[in-house]
Amino acid sequence: MEEIENTELDGRKQADVAVGQFVAIVLKKDQRSGTLTEGIIKRILTKAPKHTHGIKVMLDSGEVGRVKKIFVEEE
């Protein structure tokens, strides 16, 4: 998988985030350190069309955090 530049997909815009995507999020407990957790989106929790700190999602693992990176498969 390859990381996409923010110019293409932006974790701060709900239109760029979808259930089933492979992403990296920052958990609430990791906000100070910036440690990222990777996983597949199970639910989108943010109702607003965009959020300055990233769209809040729940991963398949049940972990909740804000999207910082969106990964896509290489073509």
C-alpha positions as CSV (number, residue, x, y, z in Angstrom):
1,M,0.0,0.0,0.0
2,E,1.1,3.5,-0.7
3,E,0.5,6.7,1.2
4,I,-1.3,9.4,-0.8
5,E,-0.4,13.0,-0.7
6,N,-3.0,15.3,1.1
7,T,-3.7,17.0,-2.3
8,E,-5.6,13.9,-3.4
9,L,-7.2,12.4,-0.3
10,D,-7.6,14.4,2.9
11,G,-8.4,12.8,6.2
12,R,-10.0,16.2,7.3
13,K,-12.7,15.9,4.7
14,Q,-15.6,13.4,5.2
15,A,-16.0,13.1,1.4
16,D,-12.5,11.5,1.2
17,V,-13.1,9.0,4.0
18,A,-15.1,5.8,3.5
19,V,-16.0,2.6,5.4
20,G,-13.6,-0.1,4.4
21,Q,-10.6,2.2,3.7
22,F,-7.2,1.4,5.2
23,V,-6.1,4.4,7.3
24,A,-3.8,5.6,10.0
25,I,-5.5,7.3,13.0
26,V,-4.3,9.0,16.1
27,L,-6.0,7.8,19.3
28,K,-7.0,10.3,22.0
29,K,-4.4,8.8,24.3
30,D,-1.7,9.2,21.6
31,Q,-2.4,12.8,20.6
32,R,0.6,14.2,22.5
33,S,3.1,11.7,21.1
34,G,1.5,11.5,17.6
35,T,1.7,7.7,17.5
36,L,-0.4,6.4,14.7
37,T,-2.6,3.3,14.7
38,E,-3.4,1.6,11.4
39,G,-6.6,-0.3,10.5
40,I,-9.7,-0.5,8.4
41,I,-12.6,1.9,9.0
42,K,-15.7,0.3,10.4
43,R,-17.8,3.5,11.1
44,I,-17.5,7.2,10.5
45,L,-18.3,9.1,13.7
46,T,-17.9,12.8,12.6
47,K,-21.2,14.3,11.3
48,A,-19.6,17.5,9.9
49,P,-18.4,17.6,6.3
50,K,-14.9,18.5,7.5
51,H,-12.9,18.8,10.8
52,T,-9.6,20.6,11.3
53,H,-8.0,17.7,13.3
54,G,-9.3,14.9,11.1
55,I,-12.6,12.9,10.7
56,K,-13.3,10.7,13.7
57,V,-13.7,7.1,12.9
58,M,-14.0,3.7,14.5
59,L,-11.7,0.9,13.2
60,D,-12.6,-2.8,12.9
61,S,-10.6,-3.3,16.1
62,G,-13.0,-0.9,17.9
63,E,-10.4,1.8,18.4
64,V,-11.6,5.4,17.9
65,G,-9.4,8.2,16.6
66,R,-9.0,10.9,13.9
67,V,-7.8,10.1,10.4
68,K,-4.2,11.3,9.8
69,K,-3.3,9.3,6.7
70,I,-5.3,7.5,4.0
71,F,-3.6,4.5,2.2
72,V,-4.6,3.2,-1.2
73,E,-3.4,0.2,-3.2
74,E,-0.9,0.8,-6.0
75,E,-2.4,0.4,-9.4
